[in-house]
Amino acid sequence: MIVQICIGSSCHIKGAPDIVAMLQKAVEENHLENDITLCGSFCQGKCNRVGVTIQVDDDIYSGVTREGFDAFFKEKILAKLR
């Protein structure tokens, strides 16, 4: 699975560095290092007023926040791997 986190200026301001750190920690805690490739990307054209845009394989999700991260990770990443 390839997970691309937008690190463009808009998402950077809305917390991309924190989301990157949270993703790295979640991947490590769930021992998914061999299953997930994390990478950065610039604007994916799906900017939202709140949160960060993340592409998981071919699916793009906008508005990922620190507060909603756990649900996002469980529903959009873990569920696809199980």
N, C-alpha and C positions, 0 to 999 in steps of 0.2 A: 504494500500500500504506500502511495506517495501522498504526503500531506504538505501542502504548500501554504505558508503563512505570508500574507501580504505585509511587506515592511515599507511600503510607500509612505509618503509624508502624512497622509490623512490617517492611515491605520497606525502609524508610529505614534502619532499624537493621541490616538484613542486606546493605546495600551498594547501594541504589538510586542514590544520587548517582554512584557509580563506574560503574555499569552505564549510566546516562544518558550520562556522558562517553565511555565506550567506544563506545556506539552512535553518538553524534555524530561521533566520529573515524572509525569504520568507514564510515559513510554518506559522509563527505567523501572519504576515501581511495579509495572505490570509485565516486566521482562519481555518487551516487544521489540527490542533493538534489532532483531533479525527479520521482523515483520513490517516495520514502518521506517520509511525514509522521510526525515524532516528536511525541508528546504525553504528558503525564502523566495519570495517573488515580488515584483512590483505590481502596480495597480492592475487588478483583474477586471476593472470596469463594473464592479458591483458594490460600490461604496454605499455605506449606510450612515445615518446620522450618529449612530451609536455602535461601538464595537468594531471588531476586526474581521476582515474577510479571509476565509480559509477554504482552500480547495482540497477535497479528499478524493483522490483519483479523479474522476470526471465530474464530481458534484461540487458546486460552489455554495458556500454558506456565508452569509454576511451577518454582521451584528453579534459576533461572538464576544462576550464580555468576561471579565474575571468572575463575576457573580454567576454567570451561566455556563462557565467552563466545564464543571463536572458533568452536568447533564449533556452538554455537547459531546464530550469525550465518550461517555457511555453510549449515547444513542447513535452518533455518527461515525465513531471509530471502532469502539469495542464490539458493537453489535454487528458490524460488517466483517469483523475478523472471526467471530464465533460461528 
